[in-house]
Amino acid sequence: MEPDLPTRPIGFLVGDIARLFRRRFEKALNIADTGLTAGEARTLAFVEHYPDQRQSALAERFGVEPMTMCGFLDRLETAGLVARRPDPSDRRAKLVALTPEAEPVLDRIHAEAISIRRSALAGMSRQEVDTVYALLERMHANLQAQHDPPAGTPPGTAAEPALLDTSDTL
């Protein structure tokens, strides 16, 4: 049996939380004096999280146009924080990697991000924090599976995950 969905759309809540995180992150970066814009700092973090990816894949994950990503990467490369090299499977494409010079900058970015995360999770028990992460990771996996169906799945047949009866687990 499918549970009734809350009337408040979750996409709005998640989107607003992301907006608030970005706003706090931008303010924190100004104080941390990394020398990077928020977009450049987020790009650097994406390169750390998704190493040796093509520029186009980073742009898609980041949710920006490839030319916007290219601009961020140009500035990060000029600053010596990333390097681009040809993709061995397609010499026209570039793979992006961090340089050793990125480490101290990322340390400052991480410190600010951790502070923001602690603030967002204030007043929650460890169990509640673990539950929040587990549920968000499950939502992410569900949506990702719909976006990237397994190889060999005929078009239009990717099954949506069933709504679980969570009355006994909430």
Order of alpha helices (4+ residues) and beta strands (2+ residues): alpha-alpha-beta-alpha-alpha-beta-beta-alpha-alpha
